[in-house]
Amino acid sequence: MCFGGGVFFATYILHMGPEVRAILDEALVKPYHIDYPITDLIMASGFFIVFFAEKITLKLNKRRHKLKMRARREKCLQAKMVAKKDCDCECNGTCESQPSANGITKKKAVSIEDLALNIKDCPLSGTGDCCTDPEGAKTPGTEDHLFMVYAPNEEEDDAQISAHSTRSLVLILALSLHRIFEGMSVGLQHSTANVFNLLLAVMCHETVIGFSMGLQFVKNGFKLKRMVVASVLCSLIMPAGVVIGTVIVEIGQEGQALNILNGVLQGIATGTFIYVTFFEILQEEIDAHDTSLAKVSSVFLGFALM
């Protein structure tokens, strides 16, 4: 992942950034005599778009998880009321029905750990409030304790998974946007030699980026089907860009407006690369107290290869 972080760092700072600056300087800054770092502003806007989008998504997911946990709590409370009678056990967890030798249904003690594993299903057999200790006193508050201990942890894990998935989708979208215009740049060439020269350059660095993207999929636990679909879509986007570029050349509609649009969209994509590189990859792998030279060397190797 550190190697991949070096690849993405080099992709935006050595490849996408200078390309966006060259496009917008020629199509926007010089013709309109703009004395302002507009290119950098566009890239920064891409960064903040992803920043706000991710935080809003996480906030909505957190609210959804709270509603789900509240519904689950109500379900368990109802289950407790159903199974409050005929409880013959010593436990601090939940009770499950178990037929006895004389045919009378009694309850069997189940530990808090078992209840934590099954809390999503919340069996109708009841919770710890129905259990009795050796003196016949009720064990209080087991369910409330479980919801305090296990529910926040589950919510935190779900939020973390959601954050990783959101960032991965952002990275896919940024790569897709960049690849469309990269494909268009190949299609817009006017000579066969230029087409093949550019194609070779694109193939070399896209192979390394694709490898790093695969690492990102595996790290975030994507299922095989989802990885295959994402890889196929990413692979088809660049040829689609080549087709668009070729059509534009053939019908003779290449102009300044298209170049400005190209520069603006690629600038936003570059900003998303900045965010994902530092907030998703390098921040996750290298913290302030990490002294691993192997990780730092891997970042440099990925950068140097690009």
PyMOL commands that set and color helices and strands:
alter all, ss='L'
color gray80, all
select helices_A, chain A and resi 2-29+38-82+112-117+128-130+142-187+192-219+224-251+256-285+293-305
alter helices_A, ss='H'
color red, helices_A
select strands_A, chain A and resi 94-99+105-110
alter strands_A, ss='S'
color yellow, strands_A
deselect
rebuild
show_as cartoon
